[in-house]
Amino acid sequence: LARSLEGVPVKVILIGWNPKDRDLIAGLDNVVPIPFTNDQAELAEYYSLADVTLLSSLSENYATVTIESLACGTPVVGFNVGGIPEQLADGRGIVVEVGSQTELEGAVLEILSGGGEVRGREELIQFTKRNNSVRSMVDKYMAVYERLGSQVDSRRAF
């Protein structure tokens, strides 16, 4: 993607970069490699500075990277795998076909140009707070347990 965006005034920040892979970015002036970090404050700064987060995973469940990015108000472009479509629904990002470099590039450029139906930063932050907070997740789990419990109770009635 960085090679195809060389003429566009953007920087591609690669977080979790392994210096052994330096040949992959040789000659690219638009790439800023950042070594792996577990520092949540540092990651939040990068997410907050970004205009878009690219999640190029070929398999995911409910991606933490997506939640972190949205919590910082940054939309995500990701492949149509696992829970990514659900996470990016309703304008929280753009889902593209797995492995499609053309769609990936197009979605990134769409967000960078302000096009599409992607929600604003504050909306993304508020959505993430409402739907991914500890309290919200506990409530969702409790609802599942209650529903399963009532199914078990109804079976015992026979």
N, C-alpha and C positions, 0 to 999 in steps of 0.2 A: 504494500500500500504506500509506503514512504516513497518508493521509486516513482510510482504513478502520480504522486502529489508534489514532485520536485518543483514544478513551475508555479505552484500555488503558495501564497504567503502564509504557510502554517508550519508549526513544529510538531513532530511526532515524538512524544515522550514515552519511552519504553521502560516501564517499571518492572523490576525483577530481572534486569538485564544480567546475563552471564558474559563476562569479558572473553571467555573462550570462543564466543560467537561473533567476535569483532569483524570477521570477514563478511558477514551478512549485511553489515551497514557501511562497509568501506566505500568511501567517496560520497556518502550522503550527508549533505550539510544541514538537512532538515530534521535530523534525528538527534534526540537528546537521551542517551542511555543512562538509566538510574539503577544502581544495584538493588537487589532484593532488600526489602525492609518489612519489619513487623510493627514499626512505629505508627500507631493509628493517627496521631496528630500530623505526622509527615504525610501519610497517605491522604488524609482529609485535605491538606493544603493542595496537593496535586489534583485531586478530584475537583476542588473548588476553583482552581485556576483554569481547568480544562473547559473547552466549549463542548466537547463530546468525549465519551469514553467508549473505546472499542473493545468488545469482548469477543475474541475470535475462537473461543473454545468449541471443540467439536462434540463435546458431551458435557452436560450440566444438569443439575437438579434445580435447586433454587439458589442461584449464584449470589454469593456474598459480595462479589465485586459490583454487581448490579445494585444491590441494596445500598452499599457504601456510596456509590456514585450518585444515585438518586437522592440519598440523604444530604448530599452536598449540593444538590440542585443541578446536577449535570446529567443530561440525557445520555442514553446508551444505544449503541448499534451492536446487535448481536445476531448470531446465527439462529435459525429456526430449529433449536434442539431443546429437549427437556423442558424446564420451566421458564425459559427465556421469553417465549411469546406471551405467557401470562404476566410476567414481570414488566414487559414493555408495552402492554396493551394500553389503550386509552391515552395515547400521546406521550407516554413516558420514554419513548425511544422508537427505534425502527428495527424490525426483524427482517433479515434477509436470508435467502436460500443458502443452505450449508455449502461452503466452498466457493461461492460465487464472488470472485474478486471484483467483477463489474458492479454487482449490486452493493457490495460493501463500500466501494469507493463512492458510488452514487449516493448512498445513504449518508455517509460522512459529509460529502459536499452539500447535500440538501440541508443538513443541520447547520453546517458552517455558514451557509448563505441565508439562514433564517427562514427557509422554506419549510413546507410540510406542516404537519399538525402536531408538532412537538410542544409540550407544555412549558411554561416559564419556570425559572429556577425556584421561585418561592412556592409555586404549586407542587413541584416535585418534592421539595423538602417537607411540606405539610402532609402530602400523601404518604410519604415514607414514615413520618412520625405517627400518623394515624394507623397505618396498617402493618408496621414492622416493629413497633415498640415491644418491650417485654410484656407490658400489660395486654396489648392487643394480641400477642401470640398466645399468652396464657388463656385469654378469653376464647380464642379459636380452638385451642386444644380442649378446653373444658366443654365447649359445645359439641365437639366430636365425641368425647367420652360420654356425655349425657345422652347423645343420640344412640350410641352403641349400647349404653346401659338400658335405655328404654326398649331397644330391640330384644335384648336378652330377657328383660322382665316380661315382655309380651309373649315370648316363647315358653316361659315357665308357667304361664297362665293355663296352658293346655293340660 
